[in-house]
């Protein structure tokens, strides 16, 4: 009787025990599958990253992901498996394979895990997954980003670059003859955001006027790290669901207010009955047509453009100044070029600075060594699979390009970690005696390529040329001993987490 009862109880509990055993066994089975039977099992990479997504997430949340990727690429080569189902590339051939249309190939669409729009928000030019939706938005915006449009927009840009110079001059006056120690990073952000604010909405963020961050921009910077946590949660839908449920109402309201601030700026600009050659004028002209954008689409697009069009430019400028003060001979050469070309600050125009060879070389080298977007977020291999850099990958595989690693690859650049603007001078590519003659300058694509390349690159170049030229024309600059910053030590949470770059600035003695 006892035996029968025991056997019956065991039989009744047997399915539960089996289920519990399988639950414990599942991770082991999954790891074995990922390592030995997964379609990506032959792609080189560390086993720890190949068997689980957790090392990727840990690296992402620590802000060390681009440095971890670089270390692994150096060990395993240009094709690297960084998760059970994800591959990253450090090869210049990956640019056209992933980002350019190829005859007979389907496009690699943006990965929704990183790019999908927020709930109740329409698609923007950056997060639109559909090529047709993206093309519609881009076609509407494009007239405002042409070289011809830039020429008409120059007075707006000059206004804020001049104000930047004035604000820094005010600070140097407080310490005549000695110079002032200044963190250059906030000032680059002030200028870039004010310029885009005026060009985008007809009103700046008044950062330069007040010499402090606008609350909208301050909140933006504070949310960048949080965005990495949200992205990490998306790898596990249940975790994402719980996380979204745990967000307090006050934080949700803050997020809604952040978006509404831009929507209000858009609304005010669209209702301005005036003609001004800014980025919004062409958008406004097409609103009445069938292919025009709705007010919500415009708000969503200008929300992301404000960041993409400002923070990236400011980051590159910070990188440029950081490298220049660390290499006084390069700084001296650029300063001499600028001051030899102009007698007054008013002579420094977009047309006048665009052909200064060493200035352009410094910017190119800063884009290479200090990329504002060091990690190009993933695209998805199209259904049916495709090849990237000769490696066949199954459909749905996330693939990305490691710009930071690629830009520092000794296979493409002589002395790749050295700040050498000379590699971008015209004679470097034609003089076989130049140490940089064999540099593969097409390996870097700071503005991406293909139908989704950066529309704002002409504007970015204009801002960088003017700001560098006018500041170096007006001030002498040098590093502050003991306060140097190594760009290689900075963390990345999609965007670069900049640290204070302290520069001693002294008014130029005329």
C-alpha positions in Angstrom: 0.0 0.0 0.0 2.8 2.4 0.9 4.7 1.4 -2.2 1.7 1.9 -4.3 1.2 5.4 -2.8 4.8 6.3 -3.3 4.8 5.0 -6.9 1.6 6.9 -7.6 3.0 10.1 -6.1 6.2 9.7 -8.1 4.2 9.1 -11.3 2.1 12.2 -10.6 5.1 14.3 -10.0 7.2 12.8 -12.8 6.1 15.4 -15.5 6.9 18.2 -13.1 10.3 16.8 -12.4 11.0 16.3 -16.0 9.9 19.8 -16.9 12.2 21.2 -14.1 15.0 19.1 -15.4 14.6 20.3 -19.0 14.4 23.8 -17.7 17.8 23.4 -16.1 19.2 21.6 -19.1 17.9 24.2 -21.7 20.8 26.7 -21.2 23.3 24.0 -21.6 21.7 22.7 -24.8 21.5 26.3 -26.1 25.2 27.0 -25.4 26.2 23.8 -27.2 24.0 24.7 -30.1 25.3 28.2 -30.4 28.9 27.0 -30.2 28.8 24.0 -32.6 25.6 23.9 -34.6 24.5 27.5 -35.1 24.8 28.8 -38.7 27.3 31.3 -37.4 29.4 28.7 -35.6 32.3 29.0 -38.1 32.5 32.8 -37.9 35.6 33.7 -35.8 35.1 35.1 -32.3 35.5 34.3 -28.6 33.4 31.4 -27.4 32.2 33.4 -24.4 30.5 35.9 -26.7 29.3 33.3 -29.2 27.4 31.2 -26.6 25.5 34.0 -24.9 24.3 37.6 -25.5 25.3 38.5 -21.9 29.0 39.5 -22.6 27.8 41.9 -25.3 25.3 43.5 -22.9 27.8 43.8 -20.1 30.2 45.5 -22.5 27.5 47.8 -23.8 26.4 48.9 -20.3 30.0 49.5 -19.2 30.6 51.8 -22.2 33.6 49.8 -23.3 32.0 48.0 -26.3 34.0 49.7 -29.0 37.3 49.0 -27.2 36.3 45.4 -26.6 35.4 45.0 -30.3 38.7 46.5 -31.3 40.6 44.1 -29.1 38.7 41.1 -30.4 39.0 42.2 -34.1 42.8 42.5 -33.6 42.8 38.9 -32.4 40.3 37.2 -34.6 40.3 39.3 -37.8 38.0 41.6 -39.7 34.9 39.3 -39.4 33.9 38.8 -35.8 31.0 37.0 -34.1 30.0 39.1 -31.1 26.9 37.3 -30.0 25.1 34.0 -30.9 23.4 35.7 -33.8 25.4 38.8 -34.6 28.5 39.6 -36.6 30.5 42.8 -36.8 33.1 43.9 -39.5 36.3 45.9 -39.5 36.8 45.9 -43.3 36.3 48.7 -45.8 34.5 46.2 -48.1 31.7 46.0 -45.5 30.7 49.6 -46.3 29.4 48.9 -49.8 28.2 45.4 -49.0 26.0 46.6 -46.2 25.1 50.2 -47.0 25.2 50.4 -50.8 22.5 49.0 -53.1 23.9 46.0 -55.0 22.5 44.6 -58.2 20.7 41.4 -57.5 20.7 41.9 -53.8 18.0 43.0 -51.4 18.8 46.0 -49.1 20.1 45.5 -45.6 17.4 47.2 -43.5 18.0 48.9 -40.1 17.6 46.7 -37.1 14.4 47.5 -35.3 16.0 46.6 -32.0 18.0 49.8 -32.2 16.0 51.9 -34.6 12.3 51.4 -34.0 10.3 54.5 -33.2 9.0 55.1 -29.7 5.4 54.1 -29.0 2.9 56.6 -30.5 5.6 58.4 -32.4 5.8 58.4 -36.2 8.8 57.4 -38.2 11.6 59.9 -38.6 14.4 60.1 -41.2 16.8 58.2 -38.9 14.6 55.4 -37.5 12.4 54.7 -40.5 12.9 51.1 -41.4 11.1 51.2 -44.7 13.3 52.4 -47.6 10.2 54.0 -49.1 9.3 56.0 -46.0 12.9 57.1 -45.6 13.1 58.2 -49.2 9.9 60.2 -48.8 11.2 62.1 -45.7 14.7 62.5 -47.2 13.4 63.9 -50.5 11.4 66.5 -48.5 14.4 67.6 -46.4 17.1 67.4 -49.0 16.8 70.9 -50.6 17.7 72.4 -47.2 21.0 70.6 -47.0 22.5 71.3 -50.5 25.7 73.4 -51.0 23.4 76.1 -52.6 21.2 76.2 -49.5 24.3 76.3 -47.3 25.5 79.4 -49.0 22.2 81.2 -48.1 22.4 79.8 -44.6 25.9 81.2 -43.9 24.7 84.4 -42.1 23.0 82.2 -39.5 26.1 80.1 -39.0 28.4 83.1 -38.8 26.2 84.7 -36.2 26.7 81.9 -33.7 30.4 81.3 -34.5 31.0 85.0 -33.9 29.0 84.8 -30.6 31.1 81.8 -29.6 34.3 83.8 -30.1 32.8 86.8 -28.1 31.8 84.6 -25.2 35.3 83.0 -25.0 36.9 86.4 -25.3 34.9 87.6 -22.3 36.4 84.9 -20.2 39.9 85.6 -21.3 39.5 89.2 -20.3 39.1 88.1 -16.7 42.8 87.0 -16.7 44.7 89.4 -19.0 48.0 88.1 -20.1 47.7 84.8 -18.2 45.0 83.1 -20.2 42.1 81.2 -18.9 41.7 77.4 -18.5 38.5 76.4 -20.2 36.7 73.2 -20.9 36.2 73.4 -24.6 33.5 70.7 -24.9 30.4 72.6 -23.6 31.3 75.5 -25.9 31.4 73.3 -28.9 28.0 71.9 -27.9 26.6 75.4 -27.3 27.6 76.6 -30.7 26.4 73.4 -32.6 23.0 73.3 -30.9 22.4 77.0 -31.3 23.2 76.8 -35.0 20.9 73.9 -35.6 18.2 75.4 -33.4 18.1 78.6 -35.6 18.4 76.7 -38.9 15.8 74.1 -37.8 13.2 76.1 -35.9 14.0 79.7 -36.4 15.1 80.1 -32.8 18.3 79.0 -31.1 18.6 77.2 -27.8 20.2 80.3 -26.3 23.1 78.3 -25.0 25.7 80.9 -26.1 23.5 83.8 -25.0 23.2 82.3 -21.5 26.5 80.5 -21.5 24.8 77.3 -20.2 23.0 74.3 -21.5 19.3 74.6 -22.4 17.3 72.2 -20.2 16.2 70.3 -23.2 19.9 69.6 -24.2 20.9 68.8 -20.6 18.1 66.2 -20.4 19.2 64.8 -23.8 22.8 64.2 -22.5 21.5 62.6 -19.3 19.3 60.2 -21.3 22.0 58.8 -23.6 23.3 56.3 -21.0 19.7 55.3 -20.2 19.1 54.6 -23.9 21.8 51.9 -23.7 20.0 50.2 -20.9 16.7 50.3 -22.8 18.5 48.8 -25.9 20.0 46.1 -23.8 16.6 45.2 -22.4 15.2 44.7 -25.9 17.3 41.6 -26.3 15.0 40.0 -23.8 11.4 40.9 -24.5 10.2 39.9 -21.0 12.8 42.1 -19.4 11.9 44.9 -21.6 8.2 44.5 -20.7 9.0 44.5 -17.0 11.3 47.5 -17.4 8.6 49.5 -19.3 6.1 48.7 -16.6 8.5 49.9 -13.9 9.1 53.4 -15.4 7.5 55.9 -13.0 4.9 58.3 -14.4 7.1 61.3 -13.6 9.8 59.9 -16.0 7.2 59.2 -18.7 6.0 62.8 -18.4 9.5 64.0 -18.6 10.0 62.1 -21.8 6.7 63.3 -23.2 7.6 66.9 -22.3 11.0 66.5 -24.0 9.3 65.5 -27.3 6.6 68.2 -26.9 9.3 70.9 -26.6 10.5 70.1 -30.1 6.9 69.7 -31.4 6.2 73.2 -30.1 9.2 74.7 -31.8 8.2 73.0 -35.0 4.7 74.4 -34.7 6.0 77.9 -34.1 8.3 77.7 -37.1 5.7 76.3 -39.5 3.3 79.1 -38.6 5.9 81.9 -39.2 4.7 83.9 -42.2 8.2 84.8 -43.3 10.7 83.5 -45.8 14.0 82.5 -44.5 16.5 80.1 -46.1 16.6 77.6 -43.3 16.1 73.8 -43.1 12.3 74.1 -42.4 11.4 76.4 -45.3 11.5 73.6 -47.9 9.6 71.3 -45.6 6.9 73.9 -45.1 6.5 74.6 -48.8 5.7 71.0 -49.5 3.3 70.4 -46.7 0.2 71.1 -48.8 1.1 68.4 -51.4 0.3 64.7 -51.3 4.0 63.9 -50.6 4.3 66.4 -47.8 5.1 65.4 -44.3 2.6 65.7 -41.4 3.4 67.9 -38.4 4.1 64.8 -36.3 6.5 63.4 -38.9 8.3 66.7 -39.0 8.6 66.9 -35.2 9.9 63.3 -35.0 12.4 64.0 -37.7 13.7 67.3 -36.3 13.8 65.7 -32.8 16.5 63.3 -34.0 18.2 65.7 -36.4 18.7 68.1 -33.6 20.9 65.5 -31.9 22.5 64.0 -35.0 23.2 67.4 -36.5 24.7 68.9 -33.4 26.2 66.4 -31.0 28.2 64.7 -33.8 29.7 68.0 -35.0 30.6 69.1 -31.5 32.2 65.7 -30.7 34.5 66.0 -33.8 35.5 69.5 -32.8 36.3 68.4 -29.3 38.4 65.6 -30.7 40.2 68.0 -33.0 41.1 70.5 -30.3 42.2 67.6 -28.0 44.5 66.3 -30.6 45.8 69.7 -31.6 46.8 70.8 -28.1 48.4 67.4 -27.6 50.5 68.0 -30.7 51.8 71.6 -30.5 53.6 71.4 -33.8 50.3 70.5 -35.6 48.5 73.3 -33.8 51.2 75.8 -34.7 51.0 74.8 -38.4 47.3 75.1 -38.6 47.3 78.4 -36.7 49.9 79.8 -39.1 47.9 78.7 -42.1 44.7 80.4 -40.8 46.5 83.6 -39.7 48.4 83.8 -43.0 45.2 83.5 -45.0 43.2 86.3 -43.3 43.9 89.8 -42.0 40.6 90.2 -40.1 38.1 87.8 -38.7 35.4 89.1 -41.0 37.4 87.7 -44.0 36.8 84.2 -42.7 33.9 83.0 -44.8 32.8 79.5 -45.9 34.1 80.1 -49.4 37.4 81.4 -48.1 38.1 78.5 -45.7 37.0 75.5 -47.7 40.3 75.2 -49.6 42.7 75.6 -46.7 44.6 72.3 -47.1 45.9 71.8 -43.6 42.6 72.8 -42.0 40.8 70.2 -44.1 43.5 67.7 -43.3 43.1 68.3 -39.5 39.3 67.8 -39.8 39.7 64.6 -41.8 42.2 63.2 -39.3 39.9 64.1 -36.4 37.0 62.3 -38.1 39.3 59.3 -38.4 40.8 59.2 -34.9 37.8 60.6 -33.0 34.7 59.4 -34.8 31.5 60.8 -33.3 29.7 57.6 -34.1 32.5 55.0 -33.5 30.1 52.0 -33.8 27.7 52.0 -36.8 24.6 50.3 -35.4 23.4 47.1 -37.0 21.5 46.4 -40.2 19.8 43.0 -40.8 20.8 40.6 -43.5 17.8 40.3 -45.9 15.6 37.2 -46.0 17.3 34.3 -47.7 20.7 35.3 -46.5 23.5 37.2 -48.2 27.3 37.7 -48.2 29.3 40.4 -46.5 33.0 40.6 -47.2 32.7 37.1 -48.8 31.1 35.6 -45.7 27.7 34.1 -46.2 25.2 35.0 -43.4 21.7 33.7 -42.8 18.7 36.1 -43.2 17.9 38.2 -40.1 21.5 38.3 -38.8 22.4 41.7 -37.4 25.6 43.0 -38.9 27.5 46.2 -38.1 30.7 48.1 -39.0 33.3 49.0 -36.3 34.4 52.4 -37.6 36.6 53.0 -34.5 38.5 49.8 -35.2 38.6 50.2 -39.0 39.9 53.8 -38.7 42.9 52.5 -36.6 43.7 49.5 -38.7 47.4 49.3 -39.7 46.3 47.5 -42.8 44.8 50.7 -44.0 46.8 53.5 -42.4 50.5 54.1 -41.7 51.0 54.7 -38.0 47.3 54.4 -37.5 47.1 55.6 -33.9 49.1 58.7 -34.6 47.5 62.1 -35.2 48.9 62.9 -38.6 46.9 65.4 -40.7 49.7 65.2 -43.3 48.2 61.9 -44.5 45.3 63.9 -45.9 47.3 66.6 -47.7 47.0 66.3 -51.6 50.7 65.3 -52.1 50.4 62.4 -49.6 48.4 60.4 -52.2 50.5 61.3 -55.2 54.1 61.4 -53.8 55.4 57.8 -53.6 58.0 59.0 -51.1 55.3 60.1 -48.6 55.0 57.7 -45.7 51.2 58.0 -46.1 51.3 57.2 -49.9 49.7 53.7 -49.4 47.0 54.9 -46.9 43.6 53.7 -48.0 41.6 56.9 -47.4 38.4 55.3 -48.6 38.4 53.0 -45.5 36.8 55.7 -43.4 33.3 56.8 -44.1 32.4 59.3 -41.3 29.2 60.2 -43.0 28.3 56.7 -44.0 27.4 55.8 -47.6 24.5 54.8 -49.8 21.0 56.1 -49.8 21.0 56.7 -46.1 24.3 58.6 -45.8 24.4 61.8 -43.8 22.6 64.7 -45.5 24.1 67.2 -43.2 27.7 66.6 -44.0 28.1 69.9 -45.9 26.7 71.8 -42.9 29.0 69.8 -40.5 32.0 70.7 -42.6 31.0 74.3 -42.7 30.6 74.6 -38.9 33.9 72.8 -38.2 35.9 74.9 -40.7 34.5 78.2 -39.4 34.8 77.4 -35.7 38.3 76.1 -35.9 39.4 79.0 -38.1 37.9 81.8 -36.1 39.0 80.4 -32.8 42.6 79.9 -33.9 42.7 83.3 -35.6 41.6 85.0 -32.4 43.2 83.0 -29.6 46.4 81.2 -28.7 45.8 77.7 -27.3 47.8 75.2 -25.4 47.3 72.1 -23.2 47.2 72.3 -19.4 49.7 70.0 -17.9 48.2 67.2 -15.8 44.7 67.7 -17.4 45.3 65.9 -20.7 42.6 63.5 -22.1 43.2 60.3 -24.0 40.4 59.9 -26.5 41.0 56.1 -26.3 39.9 56.1 -22.7 36.5 57.6 -23.3 33.4 55.4 -23.0 30.7 55.0 -25.6 27.0 54.7 -25.0 26.1 54.8 -28.7 27.5 58.4 -28.6 30.9 59.2 -27.1 30.8 60.2 -23.4 33.1 63.2 -23.5 35.2 64.2 -20.6 36.3 67.8 -19.9 39.0 68.9 -22.4 40.8 71.7 -20.6 42.5 74.2 -22.9 44.5 77.3 -21.8 43.2 80.1 -24.0 45.0 83.5 -24.4 44.0 86.4 -26.7 46.2 86.6 -29.7 48.7 89.4 -29.6 48.2 91.3 -32.9 
